[in-house]
Amino acid sequence: MPKQAVYEAVVLSERGAQADGSHDLGHLRRVWRNCCWIADREGEGDRDVLRAAAFLHDVINLPKDSPDRARASRMSAEFSVEFLRGDGFPVAKLPDVFHAIEAHSFAADITPTTLEARILQDADRIDALGAVGIARMMYIAGALGRQLFDADDPWAERRAIDDTRFAIDHFETKIFGLEKTMTTDAGRILAQKRTAIMRQYCANLRKELT
């Protein structure tokens, strides 16, 4: 069985009924595609490490509002390394998989120190941008019971920004800042293009709400 299929089966088995539509197999496949796109342009990156890390980075997926959210990436890294060791993955590469998975998370706030970790972190954050990023953001907001925007002051001109209440506030609290966190040149290029799509969406939304 191809490794991708093995990893996907492990993720589905581990999550069971707790599947999250914003971190589904589609997300994992897009992150892997982003990893390949970045690695091709950076000219380096161990594909075995990247493939394993891309497909297993969210194997332990805690809700966005969980108090343990910042620990999810470490939990995923620990699970993944144990699984990979039993699956015959090269032992010498396990530390790189562990670090890439642990460091990918925005909530964990860990600086990536290997190329593979930098690539995965950028690839994962890129999937929070662009048209897909908007869809994922709205999906998560709906799952958490948040409003789309404040009907009286959608752009927070007379109130404090609060993305725990209003979905579009998340653009300013986190999303628009992601392109500045990219650690690879290729990731930065793609992030800038996708951020532009989101800024245009906000401009269109502003016109519709005026």
C-alpha positions as CSV (number, residue, x, y, z in Angstrom):
1,M,0.0,0.0,0.0
2,P,1.4,3.5,-0.9
3,K,2.6,5.4,2.1
4,Q,0.1,8.2,1.6
5,A,-2.7,5.7,1.8
6,V,-1.2,4.2,5.0
7,Y,-0.9,7.6,6.7
8,E,-4.4,8.6,5.7
9,A,-5.8,5.4,7.1
10,V,-4.0,6.0,10.4
11,V,-5.4,9.5,10.7
12,L,-9.0,8.3,10.0
13,S,-8.6,5.4,12.4
14,E,-7.2,7.7,15.2
15,R,-9.8,10.4,14.8
16,G,-12.9,8.3,14.4
17,A,-16.0,10.3,14.9
18,Q,-14.1,13.4,15.9
19,A,-13.4,14.4,12.3
20,D,-13.0,18.1,11.7
21,G,-14.0,19.3,8.2
22,S,-11.3,22.0,8.3
23,H,-8.6,19.4,9.1
24,D,-9.8,16.6,7.0
25,L,-8.0,14.5,4.4
26,G,-8.4,17.3,1.9
27,H,-6.4,19.6,4.2
28,L,-3.6,17.0,4.6
29,R,-3.4,16.5,0.8
30,R,-3.3,20.2,0.2
31,V,-0.5,20.6,2.8
32,W,1.5,17.8,1.2
33,R,1.0,19.5,-2.2
34,N,2.2,22.8,-0.7
35,C,5.2,21.0,0.8
36,C,6.1,19.6,-2.6
37,W,5.6,23.0,-4.3
38,I,7.9,24.8,-1.8
39,A,10.5,22.0,-1.7
40,D,10.8,22.0,-5.5
41,R,11.5,25.7,-5.5
42,E,13.8,25.6,-2.5
43,G,15.7,22.8,-4.2
44,E,15.9,20.7,-1.1
45,G,13.9,18.8,1.6
46,D,13.7,15.1,2.5
47,R,10.5,13.9,0.9
48,D,10.2,10.9,3.2
49,V,10.2,13.3,6.2
50,L,7.9,15.8,4.5
51,R,5.3,13.2,3.4
52,A,5.1,11.6,6.9
53,A,5.0,15.0,8.6
54,A,2.4,16.4,6.2
55,F,-0.1,13.6,6.5
56,L,0.4,13.0,10.3
57,H,0.8,16.6,11.6
58,D,-2.8,16.8,12.7
59,V,-3.4,13.2,13.7
60,I,-4.2,14.5,17.2
61,N,-6.6,17.3,16.4
62,L,-8.0,19.2,19.4
63,P,-10.7,21.9,19.0
64,K,-9.6,25.4,18.4
65,D,-11.1,26.5,21.8
66,S,-9.6,23.6,23.8
67,P,-7.3,24.6,26.7
68,D,-4.8,22.0,25.5
69,R,-4.7,23.3,21.9
70,A,-1.1,24.4,22.2
71,R,-0.1,20.8,23.1
72,A,-1.8,19.2,20.1
73,S,1.2,19.4,17.8
74,R,3.5,17.7,20.4
75,M,0.9,15.0,21.0
76,S,0.7,14.5,17.2
77,A,4.5,14.3,17.0
78,E,4.7,11.8,19.8
79,F,2.0,9.6,18.3
80,S,3.5,9.8,14.8
81,V,7.0,8.8,15.8
82,E,5.7,5.8,17.7
83,F,3.6,4.7,14.7
84,L,6.4,5.3,12.2
85,R,9.0,3.4,14.3
86,G,6.7,0.4,14.2
87,D,6.0,0.8,10.5
88,G,9.7,0.6,9.6
89,F,10.4,4.3,9.0
90,P,14.1,5.1,9.0
91,V,15.0,5.6,12.7
92,A,17.6,8.3,11.9
93,K,14.8,10.5,10.3
94,L,12.4,10.2,13.2
95,P,13.7,13.3,15.1
96,D,13.2,15.4,12.0
97,V,9.6,14.2,11.6
98,F,9.0,14.9,15.3
99,H,10.4,18.4,15.1
100,A,8.5,19.2,11.9
101,I,5.2,18.2,13.3
102,E,5.7,19.8,16.7
103,A,6.8,23.1,15.2
104,H,4.1,23.4,12.5
105,S,1.5,24.7,14.9
106,F,0.8,28.4,15.3
107,A,-0.5,27.8,18.8
108,A,2.7,26.0,19.9
109,D,4.8,29.0,19.0
110,I,8.0,26.9,18.2
111,T,10.6,28.2,15.8
112,P,11.4,25.6,13.1
113,T,15.1,24.8,12.9
114,T,15.2,22.3,10.0
115,L,14.3,22.9,6.4
116,E,11.6,20.2,6.5
117,A,10.1,21.9,9.6
118,R,10.2,25.3,7.9
119,I,8.6,23.9,4.8
120,L,5.8,22.1,6.7
121,Q,5.1,25.2,8.8
122,D,4.8,27.4,5.7
123,A,2.7,24.7,3.8
124,D,0.2,24.4,6.7
125,R,-0.2,28.1,7.1
126,I,-0.7,28.6,3.4
127,D,-3.7,26.4,3.6
128,A,-5.2,29.0,6.0
129,L,-5.0,31.6,3.2
130,G,-6.7,32.2,-0.1
131,A,-10.2,31.0,-1.1
132,V,-9.7,27.7,0.8
133,G,-8.6,29.7,3.8
134,I,-11.8,31.7,3.8
135,A,-13.9,28.6,3.6
136,R,-12.0,26.9,6.4
137,M,-12.2,30.0,8.6
138,M,-15.9,30.3,8.2
139,Y,-16.4,26.6,8.8
140,I,-14.5,26.8,12.1
141,A,-16.4,29.9,13.2
142,G,-19.7,28.1,12.5
143,A,-18.5,25.0,14.4
144,L,-17.7,27.2,17.4
145,G,-21.0,29.1,17.2
146,R,-19.5,32.4,16.3
147,Q,-21.3,35.2,14.3
148,L,-20.0,36.1,10.9
149,F,-19.7,39.7,11.8
150,D,-21.1,42.5,14.1
151,A,-24.1,43.8,12.2
152,D,-23.7,47.3,13.7
153,D,-19.9,47.6,13.3
154,P,-18.6,44.8,11.1
155,W,-15.1,46.3,10.7
156,A,-14.6,47.1,14.4
157,E,-14.4,50.9,13.9
158,R,-16.1,51.6,17.2
159,R,-15.4,48.4,19.2
160,A,-12.5,46.2,20.1
161,I,-11.7,43.4,17.7
162,D,-12.9,40.1,19.0
163,D,-12.5,36.9,16.9
164,T,-14.0,34.8,19.6
165,R,-17.4,36.4,18.7
166,F,-17.1,37.4,15.1
167,A,-15.6,35.4,12.2
168,I,-14.3,38.2,10.1
169,D,-12.4,39.7,13.0
170,H,-10.0,36.8,12.6
171,F,-8.6,38.3,9.4
172,E,-7.0,41.1,11.6
173,T,-6.1,39.1,14.7
174,K,-4.3,36.4,12.8
175,I,-4.8,35.7,9.1
176,F,-3.4,38.8,7.6
177,G,-0.3,38.4,9.6
178,L,0.5,34.9,8.4
179,E,2.5,35.9,5.3
180,K,5.0,37.7,7.5
181,T,5.7,34.4,9.4
182,M,6.7,32.5,6.3
183,T,10.3,31.0,6.6
184,T,10.9,30.1,3.0
185,D,11.1,32.3,-0.1
186,A,8.7,30.0,-2.0
187,G,6.3,30.0,0.9
188,R,6.4,33.7,1.1
189,I,5.5,34.1,-2.6
190,L,2.5,31.8,-2.3
191,A,1.3,33.4,0.9
192,Q,1.4,36.9,-0.6
193,K,-0.7,35.8,-3.5
194,R,-3.3,34.1,-1.3
195,T,-3.4,36.9,1.1
196,A,-4.2,39.3,-1.8
197,I,-7.2,37.1,-2.6
198,M,-8.4,37.4,1.0
199,R,-7.9,41.2,1.1
200,Q,-10.0,41.5,-2.1
201,Y,-12.7,39.4,-0.5
202,C,-12.8,41.8,2.4
203,A,-12.9,44.7,0.1
204,N,-15.9,43.2,-1.7
205,L,-17.6,42.3,1.5
206,R,-17.2,45.9,2.8
207,K,-18.9,47.2,-0.4
208,E,-21.8,44.8,0.1
209,L,-22.2,45.8,3.8
210,T,-22.1,49.5,3.1
